[in-house]
Amino acid sequence: MKPFLIIETGKPVPTLKRQGGFPDWIRVASGIHVRDVKVCNVADGESLPDANGFTGVLVTGSGSMVTERHDWSERSAEWLNDAAHKGQAILGICYGHQLLAQTLGGKVDFNPKGREMGTIEVSLHEHAKADALFADIPAAFDAHSTHMQTVLQAPDDAVVLAYSNKDDCQAFRWKDNVWGVQFHPEFSTEHMREYIHVRRMALIQEGSEPKAMRKAVSAAPHARRLLRNFVQYAQSRA
């Protein structure tokens, strides 16, 4: 079977460097063997390969903002738009979620409700029960989140699948082959706690309590299951 492509759009906070990068976290959480993955670091200037050579594509999170429209991001957006319209199975996470939404015709900008961070509750819309990735996931589940921008408007031909207290578009599906999720299904509790620690000064300035947020971090197995569901879905179409 063809490998999976992970498009790397950024790196985790430096204090988590010893645990690898986003592609490593995604690969482990999704259960894909290392030999079945190709990583393309577009943020460092690597050129994207032919999409036809892959079973599915996953797009990582990033410390960058989609609205900054970096050259590497715009090139990736064009590639993703073409791959999506050709029927490639694609899953975007956080930055990847927003990048897919924007390139497919949606709107992305800073979340008017502010930063969303920590272990949050994500709720599914009723129609998500029929979705290939969310069908076996509870109507409300915990997920790890860290973002300031959001999908303000989903693309045409997309359906919003999930929401949270601070974000009306936690997940969407475009047609039957592209998904975006704002939360981080690849994050462990250690990853989430460290992100809160690193962002503690900003959180305090915004009126949040990072110590309480770190204490409230909990496992998010249902969010993680989404990655394995995507892998299985992509493989079933290959």
Contacts in CASP RR format, 6 or more apart in sequence:
PFRMAT RR
TARGET T0000
AUTHOR 0000-0000-0000
METHOD contacts of the structure
MODEL  1
MKPFLIIETGKPVPTLKRQGGFPDWIRVASGIHVRDVKVCNVADGESLPD
ANGFTGVLVTGSGSMVTERHDWSERSAEWLNDAAHKGQAILGICYGHQLL
AQTLGGKVDFNPKGREMGTIEVSLHEHAKADALFADIPAAFDAHSTHMQT
VLQAPDDAVVLAYSNKDDCQAFRWKDNVWGVQFHPEFSTEHMREYIHVRR
MALIQEGSEPKAMRKAVSAAPHARRLLRNFVQYAQSRA
1 36 0 8 1.000
1 55 0 8 1.000
1 235 0 8 1.000
1 238 0 8 1.000
2 53 0 8 1.000
2 54 0 8 1.000
2 55 0 8 1.000
2 56 0 8 1.000
2 238 0 8 1.000
3 35 0 8 1.000
3 36 0 8 1.000
3 37 0 8 1.000
3 38 0 8 1.000
3 53 0 8 1.000
3 54 0 8 1.000
3 55 0 8 1.000
4 32 0 8 1.000
4 36 0 8 1.000
4 37 0 8 1.000
4 38 0 8 1.000
4 54 0 8 1.000
4 55 0 8 1.000
4 56 0 8 1.000
4 57 0 8 1.000
4 58 0 8 1.000
4 231 0 8 1.000
4 234 0 8 1.000
5 37 0 8 1.000
5 38 0 8 1.000
5 39 0 8 1.000
5 40 0 8 1.000
5 49 0 8 1.000
5 51 0 8 1.000
5 53 0 8 1.000
5 54 0 8 1.000
5 56 0 8 1.000
5 57 0 8 1.000
5 58 0 8 1.000
6 22 0 8 1.000
6 23 0 8 1.000
6 26 0 8 1.000
6 27 0 8 1.000
6 37 0 8 1.000
6 38 0 8 1.000
6 39 0 8 1.000
6 40 0 8 1.000
6 57 0 8 1.000
6 58 0 8 1.000
6 59 0 8 1.000
6 60 0 8 1.000
7 40 0 8 1.000
7 42 0 8 1.000
7 48 0 8 1.000
7 57 0 8 1.000
7 58 0 8 1.000
7 59 0 8 1.000
7 60 0 8 1.000
7 76 0 8 1.000
7 80 0 8 1.000
7 96 0 8 1.000
8 21 0 8 1.000
8 22 0 8 1.000
8 23 0 8 1.000
8 39 0 8 1.000
8 40 0 8 1.000
8 41 0 8 1.000
8 42 0 8 1.000
8 43 0 8 1.000
8 44 0 8 1.000
8 60 0 8 1.000
9 42 0 8 1.000
9 43 0 8 1.000
9 59 0 8 1.000
9 60 0 8 1.000
9 61 0 8 1.000
9 62 0 8 1.000
9 64 0 8 1.000
9 72 0 8 1.000
9 73 0 8 1.000
9 76 0 8 1.000
9 95 0 8 1.000
9 96 0 8 1.000
9 99 0 8 1.000
10 22 0 8 1.000
10 41 0 8 1.000
10 43 0 8 1.000
10 60 0 8 1.000
10 61 0 8 1.000
10 62 0 8 1.000
10 63 0 8 1.000
10 64 0 8 1.000
10 95 0 8 1.000
11 17 0 8 1.000
11 21 0 8 1.000
11 22 0 8 1.000
11 43 0 8 1.000
11 63 0 8 1.000
12 19 0 8 1.000
12 20 0 8 1.000
12 21 0 8 1.000
12 22 0 8 1.000
12 25 0 8 1.000
12 191 0 8 1.000
13 194 0 8 1.000
13 195 0 8 1.000
13 198 0 8 1.000
15 194 0 8 1.000
15 197 0 8 1.000
15 198 0 8 1.000
16 191 0 8 1.000
16 194 0 8 1.000
19 25 0 8 1.000
19 190 0 8 1.000
19 191 0 8 1.000
22 60 0 8 1.000
22 61 0 8 1.000
22 93 0 8 1.000
22 186 0 8 1.000
23 37 0 8 1.000
23 39 0 8 1.000
23 60 0 8 1.000
25 186 0 8 1.000
25 187 0 8 1.000
25 188 0 8 1.000
25 191 0 8 1.000
26 58 0 8 1.000
26 60 0 8 1.000
26 93 0 8 1.000
26 186 0 8 1.000
26 227 0 8 1.000
27 34 0 8 1.000
27 37 0 8 1.000
28 186 0 8 1.000
29 185 0 8 1.000
29 186 0 8 1.000
29 224 0 8 1.000
29 227 0 8 1.000
29 228 0 8 1.000
30 58 0 8 1.000
30 186 0 8 1.000
30 227 0 8 1.000
30 228 0 8 1.000
30 230 0 8 1.000
30 231 0 8 1.000
31 227 0 8 1.000
31 228 0 8 1.000
31 231 0 8 1.000
32 231 0 8 1.000
38 49 0 8 1.000
38 54 0 8 1.000
40 46 0 8 1.000
40 47 0 8 1.000
40 48 0 8 1.000
40 49 0 8 1.000
42 48 0 8 1.000
42 72 0 8 1.000
42 73 0 8 1.000
42 75 0 8 1.000
42 76 0 8 1.000
43 62 0 8 1.000
43 64 0 8 1.000
43 70 0 8 1.000
43 72 0 8 1.000
45 72 0 8 1.000
48 75 0 8 1.000
48 76 0 8 1.000
48 79 0 8 1.000
51 57 0 8 1.000
51 79 0 8 1.000
51 82 0 8 1.000
51 83 0 8 1.000
51 86 0 8 1.000
51 88 0 8 1.000
52 86 0 8 1.000
54 88 0 8 1.000
55 89 0 8 1.000
55 234 0 8 1.000
55 235 0 8 1.000
55 238 0 8 1.000
56 88 0 8 1.000
56 89 0 8 1.000
56 90 0 8 1.000
56 234 0 8 1.000
56 238 0 8 1.000
57 80 0 8 1.000
57 83 0 8 1.000
57 88 0 8 1.000
57 89 0 8 1.000
57 90 0 8 1.000
57 91 0 8 1.000
58 90 0 8 1.000
58 91 0 8 1.000
58 92 0 8 1.000
58 93 0 8 1.000
58 227 0 8 1.000
58 230 0 8 1.000
59 76 0 8 1.000
59 80 0 8 1.000
59 90 0 8 1.000
59 91 0 8 1.000
59 92 0 8 1.000
59 93 0 8 1.000
59 95 0 8 1.000
59 96 0 8 1.000
59 97 0 8 1.000
59 99 0 8 1.000
59 100 0 8 1.000
60 92 0 8 1.000
60 93 0 8 1.000
60 94 0 8 1.000
60 95 0 8 1.000
60 96 0 8 1.000
61 93 0 8 1.000
61 94 0 8 1.000
61 95 0 8 1.000
61 96 0 8 1.000
61 184 0 8 1.000
62 94 0 8 1.000
62 95 0 8 1.000
62 96 0 8 1.000
63 95 0 8 1.000
64 70 0 8 1.000
64 73 0 8 1.000
64 95 0 8 1.000
65 148 0 8 1.000
65 149 0 8 1.000
66 73 0 8 1.000
66 95 0 8 1.000
66 98 0 8 1.000
66 99 0 8 1.000
66 102 0 8 1.000
66 108 0 8 1.000
66 149 0 8 1.000
67 108 0 8 1.000
67 109 0 8 1.000
67 110 0 8 1.000
67 149 0 8 1.000
73 99 0 8 1.000
76 99 0 8 1.000
77 99 0 8 1.000
77 102 0 8 1.000
77 103 0 8 1.000
78 103 0 8 1.000
80 90 0 8 1.000
80 99 0 8 1.000
80 100 0 8 1.000
80 103 0 8 1.000
81 103 0 8 1.000
81 104 0 8 1.000
83 90 0 8 1.000
84 90 0 8 1.000
84 100 0 8 1.000
84 103 0 8 1.000
84 104 0 8 1.000
84 174 0 8 1.000
84 175 0 8 1.000
84 177 0 8 1.000
84 178 0 8 1.000
87 175 0 8 1.000
87 177 0 8 1.000
88 177 0 8 1.000
89 177 0 8 1.000
89 178 0 8 1.000
89 230 0 8 1.000
89 233 0 8 1.000
89 234 0 8 1.000
89 237 0 8 1.000
90 100 0 8 1.000
90 177 0 8 1.000
90 178 0 8 1.000
90 179 0 8 1.000
91 133 0 8 1.000
91 178 0 8 1.000
91 179 0 8 1.000
91 180 0 8 1.000
91 181 0 8 1.000
91 227 0 8 1.000
91 230 0 8 1.000
92 99 0 8 1.000
92 100 0 8 1.000
92 179 0 8 1.000
92 180 0 8 1.000
92 181 0 8 1.000
93 180 0 8 1.000
93 181 0 8 1.000
93 184 0 8 1.000
93 185 0 8 1.000
93 186 0 8 1.000
94 146 0 8 1.000
94 147 0 8 1.000
94 181 0 8 1.000
94 182 0 8 1.000
94 183 0 8 1.000
94 184 0 8 1.000
96 180 0 8 1.000
97 151 0 8 1.000
97 171 0 8 1.000
97 172 0 8 1.000
97 180 0 8 1.000
97 181 0 8 1.000
97 182 0 8 1.000
98 108 0 8 1.000
98 149 0 8 1.000
98 150 0 8 1.000
98 151 0 8 1.000
98 182 0 8 1.000
99 108 0 8 1.000
100 174 0 8 1.000
100 178 0 8 1.000
100 180 0 8 1.000
101 107 0 8 1.000
101 108 0 8 1.000
101 151 0 8 1.000
101 153 0 8 1.000
101 154 0 8 1.000
101 155 0 8 1.000
101 158 0 8 1.000
101 169 0 8 1.000
101 172 0 8 1.000
101 180 0 8 1.000
102 108 0 8 1.000
104 155 0 8 1.000
104 156 0 8 1.000
104 157 0 8 1.000
104 158 0 8 1.000
104 174 0 8 1.000
104 178 0 8 1.000
105 155 0 8 1.000
105 156 0 8 1.000
106 151 0 8 1.000
106 153 0 8 1.000
106 154 0 8 1.000
106 155 0 8 1.000
106 156 0 8 1.000
106 158 0 8 1.000
107 151 0 8 1.000
107 152 0 8 1.000
107 153 0 8 1.000
108 149 0 8 1.000
108 150 0 8 1.000
108 151 0 8 1.000
108 152 0 8 1.000
109 149 0 8 1.000
109 150 0 8 1.000
109 152 0 8 1.000
110 148 0 8 1.000
110 149 0 8 1.000
110 150 0 8 1.000
111 147 0 8 1.000
111 148 0 8 1.000
111 149 0 8 1.000
111 150 0 8 1.000
111 166 0 8 1.000
111 167 0 8 1.000
113 166 0 8 1.000
113 167 0 8 1.000
114 148 0 8 1.000
114 166 0 8 1.000
114 206 0 8 1.000
115 146 0 8 1.000
115 147 0 8 1.000
115 148 0 8 1.000
115 202 0 8 1.000
115 203 0 8 1.000
115 206 0 8 1.000
115 208 0 8 1.000
116 145 0 8 1.000
116 146 0 8 1.000
116 147 0 8 1.000
116 150 0 8 1.000
116 164 0 8 1.000
116 166 0 8 1.000
116 167 0 8 1.000
116 182 0 8 1.000
117 145 0 8 1.000
117 146 0 8 1.000
117 147 0 8 1.000
117 195 0 8 1.000
117 196 0 8 1.000
117 199 0 8 1.000
117 203 0 8 1.000
117 208 0 8 1.000
117 213 0 8 1.000
118 144 0 8 1.000
118 145 0 8 1.000
118 146 0 8 1.000
118 192 0 8 1.000
118 195 0 8 1.000
118 196 0 8 1.000
118 213 0 8 1.000
118 216 0 8 1.000
118 217 0 8 1.000
119 142 0 8 1.000
119 143 0 8 1.000
119 144 0 8 1.000
119 145 0 8 1.000
119 189 0 8 1.000
119 192 0 8 1.000
119 216 0 8 1.000
119 217 0 8 1.000
119 218 0 8 1.000
119 220 0 8 1.000
120 142 0 8 1.000
120 143 0 8 1.000
120 144 0 8 1.000
120 145 0 8 1.000
120 164 0 8 1.000
120 165 0 8 1.000
120 166 0 8 1.000
120 183 0 8 1.000
121 140 0 8 1.000
121 141 0 8 1.000
121 142 0 8 1.000
121 143 0 8 1.000
121 164 0 8 1.000
121 165 0 8 1.000
122 140 0 8 1.000
122 141 0 8 1.000
122 142 0 8 1.000
122 143 0 8 1.000
122 162 0 8 1.000
122 163 0 8 1.000
122 164 0 8 1.000
122 170 0 8 1.000
122 171 0 8 1.000
122 183 0 8 1.000
122 223 0 8 1.000
123 139 0 8 1.000
123 140 0 8 1.000
123 162 0 8 1.000
123 163 0 8 1.000
123 164 0 8 1.000
124 134 0 8 1.000
124 137 0 8 1.000
124 138 0 8 1.000
124 139 0 8 1.000
124 140 0 8 1.000
124 161 0 8 1.000
124 162 0 8 1.000
125 160 0 8 1.000
125 161 0 8 1.000
125 162 0 8 1.000
125 163 0 8 1.000
127 159 0 8 1.000
127 161 0 8 1.000
128 134 0 8 1.000
128 135 0 8 1.000
128 137 0 8 1.000
128 161 0 8 1.000
128 162 0 8 1.000
128 171 0 8 1.000
129 135 0 8 1.000
131 161 0 8 1.000
131 173 0 8 1.000
132 176 0 8 1.000
132 229 0 8 1.000
132 233 0 8 1.000
133 173 0 8 1.000
133 179 0 8 1.000
133 226 0 8 1.000
133 229 0 8 1.000
133 230 0 8 1.000
133 233 0 8 1.000
134 161 0 8 1.000
134 162 0 8 1.000
134 171 0 8 1.000
134 226 0 8 1.000
134 229 0 8 1.000
136 225 0 8 1.000
136 229 0 8 1.000
137 222 0 8 1.000
137 225 0 8 1.000
137 226 0 8 1.000
137 229 0 8 1.000
138 222 0 8 1.000
141 220 0 8 1.000
141 222 0 8 1.000
141 223 0 8 1.000
142 218 0 8 1.000
142 219 0 8 1.000
142 220 0 8 1.000
142 222 0 8 1.000
142 223 0 8 1.000
143 170 0 8 1.000
143 183 0 8 1.000
143 184 0 8 1.000
143 185 0 8 1.000
143 220 0 8 1.000
143 222 0 8 1.000
143 223 0 8 1.000
144 183 0 8 1.000
144 184 0 8 1.000
144 187 0 8 1.000
144 189 0 8 1.000
144 191 0 8 1.000
144 192 0 8 1.000
144 217 0 8 1.000
144 220 0 8 1.000
144 223 0 8 1.000
145 164 0 8 1.000
145 167 0 8 1.000
145 182 0 8 1.000
145 183 0 8 1.000
145 184 0 8 1.000
146 184 0 8 1.000
146 192 0 8 1.000
146 195 0 8 1.000
146 199 0 8 1.000
147 167 0 8 1.000
147 182 0 8 1.000
150 167 0 8 1.000
150 168 0 8 1.000
150 169 0 8 1.000
150 182 0 8 1.000
151 169 0 8 1.000
151 172 0 8 1.000
151 182 0 8 1.000
152 169 0 8 1.000
154 160 0 8 1.000
154 169 0 8 1.000
154 172 0 8 1.000
155 172 0 8 1.000
155 174 0 8 1.000
157 174 0 8 1.000
157 175 0 8 1.000
158 172 0 8 1.000
158 173 0 8 1.000
158 174 0 8 1.000
158 175 0 8 1.000
159 172 0 8 1.000
159 173 0 8 1.000
160 168 0 8 1.000
160 169 0 8 1.000
160 171 0 8 1.000
160 172 0 8 1.000
161 170 0 8 1.000
161 171 0 8 1.000
161 172 0 8 1.000
161 173 0 8 1.000
162 169 0 8 1.000
162 170 0 8 1.000
162 171 0 8 1.000
162 181 0 8 1.000
163 169 0 8 1.000
163 170 0 8 1.000
164 170 0 8 1.000
164 182 0 8 1.000
164 183 0 8 1.000
167 182 0 8 1.000
169 182 0 8 1.000
170 181 0 8 1.000
170 182 0 8 1.000
170 183 0 8 1.000
171 179 0 8 1.000
171 180 0 8 1.000
171 181 0 8 1.000
171 182 0 8 1.000
171 183 0 8 1.000
172 179 0 8 1.000
172 180 0 8 1.000
173 179 0 8 1.000
173 180 0 8 1.000
177 237 0 8 1.000
179 230 0 8 1.000
181 226 0 8 1.000
183 223 0 8 1.000
184 191 0 8 1.000
184 192 0 8 1.000
184 223 0 8 1.000
185 220 0 8 1.000
185 223 0 8 1.000
185 224 0 8 1.000
185 225 0 8 1.000
185 226 0 8 1.000
185 227 0 8 1.000
186 224 0 8 1.000
186 227 0 8 1.000
187 195 0 8 1.000
187 220 0 8 1.000
189 217 0 8 1.000
189 218 0 8 1.000
189 219 0 8 1.000
192 217 0 8 1.000
193 214 0 8 1.000
193 217 0 8 1.000
196 203 0 8 1.000
196 210 0 8 1.000
196 213 0 8 1.000
196 214 0 8 1.000
196 217 0 8 1.000
197 210 0 8 1.000
197 214 0 8 1.000
199 210 0 8 1.000
200 210 0 8 1.000
203 209 0 8 1.000
203 210 0 8 1.000
203 213 0 8 1.000
204 210 0 8 1.000
END
